[in-house]
Amino acid sequence: MDNYDNMELLRFTTAGSVDDGKSTLIGRLLYDSKSIFEDQYDAVRESSERRGEEGVNLALLTDGLKAEREQGITIDVAYRYFSTPKRKFIIADTPGHIQYTRNMVTGASTANVALILIDARRGVLEQTRRHAFIASLLQIPHLVVCINKMDLVDYSEETYEKIKQDFEEFSYKLNVNDVHFIPISALKGDNVVTKSENTPWYDGSTLLYYLENVHIGSDHNFIDCRFPVQYVVRPNSDDYHDYRGYAGRIAGGIFKKGDDVMLLPSGFTSKIKKIDTFDGEVDEAYPPMSVTLLLEDDLDLSRGDMIVRENNQPEVEQDLEIMVCWFADRPLQPRGKYAVLHTTKEVRCIVKEIRYKLDINTLHRNEEDKTIGMNDIARVVIRTTKPLYYDAYRKNRITGSVIFVDEGTNETVGAGMII
């Protein structure tokens, strides 16, 4: 069991156009890796028979909402969990429809890998480009392009190579370093968990092998030390009379006992006396560990402050340039006021300027149309009531992201990446 707890966790998201077979692929992964129970499989088989479908529709394993099953589409982000002897996985199955861009952004924001599905009969579509762009915008480190439904094009190598070339030509414009191509049939199981005899011309790995072995250790930022304080631990019990620790989750860098640190916003410096975790004391801590830091000096820190290294500090600004994906029905208001959540800090802001709206299909910047509605992506400038300690999103996905909240309704209205 101890081994299981320490297994590496990979988060991946699926994206693709409608009916590209995303849900079927996930169903196939779950089924072939023996991660579902017999009764789940039987329920899906009965449901498939009721709908008059030939064979078992594995897509029904992931479409959890009744409306999704009835219409045969994915609406919300469905999280599925499975594991193999090598790794644990969390899948975010996100919708393909254009009106659910915000759901895709939500599902992909924490992913290490994005699977982009392409229907071999239809090739690279507008949707494919859109999803690849969002994956690059969210700085997902690894992209796997699954060219699906190979069984419907007679496993043609020519078709596969053509789609691969089309996608590569487009992806040069994107900020994506690691792209991998796999020809699959989610329905038949070719190259998903087991190697297919139908594609002798393909000498790469299966999808599951890739997911089990892709190197994700360096996906976090281990260079810039960032520790947003979440909570001050003061037990006030006889055993821990003088205990004063700062609890939170490490957002970047490696903190060691004895390190010189600086506290923001005060600028005071101190040393790390001790690092406590749920399982006891450790000598060093790194992302994404949750720890409690104790300092040698008795200094005042509270939620929203940050502990960093003296010689490596984040940017400190009140005026920020942000790429925002808008979630709400009510458009983004120029000069509008919103609450902004950034790491553990909450501030208020005013939208100073909308620079441009992005046409995700053509990557064209529209500077005329400044109406930012639901699912739109735009570049904006905001001014916050207090300075934020941040890094650019491409350096650190945690300290570089913000959430916009409508103070009147308390709903999340947008997610932003600091440029």
Secondary structure, 3 states (H helix, E strand, C coil): CHHHHCCCEEEEEEEECCCCCHHHHHHHHHHHCCCCCHHHHHHHHHHHHHCCCCCCCHHHHCCCCHHHHHHCCCCCCEEEEEECCCCEEEEEECCCCHHHHHHHHHHHCCCCEEEEEEECCCCCCHHHHHHHHHHHHCCCCEEEEEEECHHHHCCCHHHHHHHHHHHHHHHCCCCCCEEEEEECECCCCECCCECCCCCCCCCCCCHHHHHHHCCCHHHCCCCCCEEECCEEECCCCCCCCCCCEEEEECCECCEECCCEEEEECCCCEEEEEEEEECCEEECEECCCCEEEEEECCCCCCCCCCEEEECCECCEEEEEEEEEEEECCCCCCCCCCEEEEEECCEEEEEEEEEEEEEEECCCCEEECCCCCCCCCCEEEEEEEEEEEEEECCCCCCCCCCEEEEECCCCCCEEEEEEEC
